[in-house]
Amino acid sequence: MVSPGSSRRKILYDELLERHGAMVEGIVSQVSRRFPPGLFDSRDLVHEGVIALMLAADRFDPDRGVFDDYANVVIRGSVLRSIVKGQWGWSVDVDPDTIEAPLSDVRELLMELTIPQRYVVVRSFGLDGVKAMSDDEMAVQLEIRSSRVSTIRMEALALMRKISCGEVQDGR
């Protein structure tokens, strides 16, 4: 293990950022499109994403999957929690693997989802203290393809957005 203050660690982080910096920016871009323009500064979200990338690198276990998949979940969750914490004042734990805030609005929206949709959303973002999981990990649990997990998440988030905007009365 490389000590936290070592120059070797800085070199590793620089290489990590060089290799995966575009992923952070892509995730921030994707997440930003879900919110009204001007609600937050995307540079702050990129900064949050870089920190999450470093945390993902520290916590990644190569025996459990592919780094890009793991980092994607950690970065996306961290960016989303940063938006929630920064804009609506909810108290969110900065640990990218868990969320410990009373999110009654989100919980109400989750209840409108099907069981597989709820499972995927909760585990994708590590809600309610549930450990965040990669699409591959969820696919194994649900006995479906990883791409299907992604589709379920996208459909669930779109439905939650529509319900929260009053476009849909009942989620089912």
Secondary structure, 3 states (H helix, E strand, C coil): CCCCCCHHHHHHHHHHHHHHHHHHHHHHHHHHCCCCCCCCCHHHHHHHHHHHHHHHHHHCCHHHCCHHHHHHHHHHHHHHHHHHHHHHCCCCCCCCCCCCCCCHHHHHHHHCCCHHHHHHHHHHHCHHHCCCCCHHHHHHHHCCCHHHHHHHHHHHHHHHHHHHCCCCCCCC
